[in-house]
């Protein structure tokens, strides 16, 4: 499931879950599930999209751990800096994750061509 080629797609899809989770009109259960998918997949998949060769089981372990770590670091810094805006922070991480994953995918494509 988490193959290196599929990681950018997972990151973009999970970033979409994060954007949808920011909609206040959704039921809280749906928002919670979407947010969990986002936190445990998007940032980790985006960062690991840059990895060249990792076994699938290593990727499966690192994606949620990295995603959770990135989310905790960003929200911790925002909180300590007095910039606590949960929805804005969520959207910023979602956009950064999607952009990083797309950049990694395009970079790998360019490497394959040259």
N, C-alpha and C positions, 0 to 999 in steps of 0.2 A: 504494500500500500504506500509506504513512504519511501519510494525509490528516489534517487537524486534527480532524475528527470521530472518527476511529478511534484517535487517540493514547491517550485514557484506557483504551480496551479493550486496546491493546497493552501499556500499562504494567501493568495488573492481571494480564494473562496472563503477562507476563514476571516479575512479582513472584511469581506462583505457581511458576514455574520455579525461582526463588531459594529459595523455601520447601522445595520438593522436593529441591533440591540440598543442603540442610542435613541430609538424612537420611544418617547414616553407613553404613547397611547397603547402600546402592546401590553398584554398581560404579563405580570411579573414572572411567572413560571417560564414563559417563552423567552423573555429577556434574559433570565438567568441561564437558561440552556444555551442560548446564542452567545452570551458572554463567556460561558465556560469553553465552548468550542473556540471562540476567538483567542482567549488567554492561553489555552493549552496548545494551540496550533499555529496561529498567524505569525507572531514574532519569531518563534523557534524555527518554523519552516522557512521564513524569509532569510534568516541568518544562515541556516544550514544549506540554503540554496547555493551558497558560494563554495561549499565543500566539494572537492573534486571526487574523491573516492572514499566512501564510508560504507560499511556493510549495512544492510537494511535494518537489522536488529539494533545496531548502534544508533541509527537515525531515529528509529521508533522510540528509543529511550531518551535521546537528546532533545527531540522536538518539544515535548511538553515541559521538560526541565528548563530548557532555554527560554521558552515562551513565558513561563511563570517567573523566572528570574528577571527577564527584561521588564515585564509588567510591574513587578515589585520595585525594581530600581527606579523606573520612570515615575511611578506614583509616589514613591518615597521622596524622591528629589522634589517633585512638584509640591508635596505636602510641606516639606521642610522649608521650601522657598516661599511659602505662603501663596502659592498659585493653584490651590486646590480647586479645580473645576473638573469633576469626574467625566462629564460628557465630552468636554473639549479634549481632555487627556485621552479618552478612549478613541475619539476620532483622529487625533494626532498619531497615536500608535498604529491605528488601522491604515491610515494613509502612508505612513512610513514603512510599514510592513509590506503593503502592496507594491509600493514604488521600489523597495529594495528587491523584492522577488522578481519584478519585471526587469529591473536592471540586471540582475544575475542571469536571468534567462537569455536576455539579449546579448550579454557578454559571452555566455557559453556558446551561443549560436555563432557569434563573430569569430570566436576561437576555432570553431569547427570548420568554418569556411576558409580561414587563412592558414 
